[in-house]
Amino acid sequence: MEQRISLITLGVADLGRARSFYESLGWEGQTVQETVFFQAGGLGLVLWARDKLALDCGVEDRQSAGFGGIALAHNVRSPAEVDELIATAEQAGATVTRPAATTFYGGYAGVFVDPDGHAWEVAHNPGFPLAADGSITVPDFNSL
């Protein structure tokens, strides 16, 4: 298996509401067969009905909207961008679960959950500088 992720699919309770939420954050998506696709840098973020996703994965959906053991992260170029995006998400219907603050690693970050309970960390991390296209390169921690 090559070391990469192609798509991240979020199971959602209401596809229209979820699409509207992400579009309120400035994302542009397209709906195909009751599934919303967003280009997110070098991968795709997909919104699909939670029950259909569970069925497709061959698992039982044992929880309603809530923490599913995964957090998505969106790195930005400055602490001001963290504050701005957290505020935009909250205005769009997100719940801020960790207000933005200085982190133990010398960055600045906060967390919100979308209307379906998916956690998003918004971070300015000087150890993971962003390229012009928004991509990061994980540093070689062994050489630090």
Summary of the structure (lengths in Angstrom):
residues: 144
radius of gyration: 16.0
end to end distance: 28.1
largest distance: 47.2
contacts: 365
relative contact order: 0.17
helix: 24%
strand: 33%
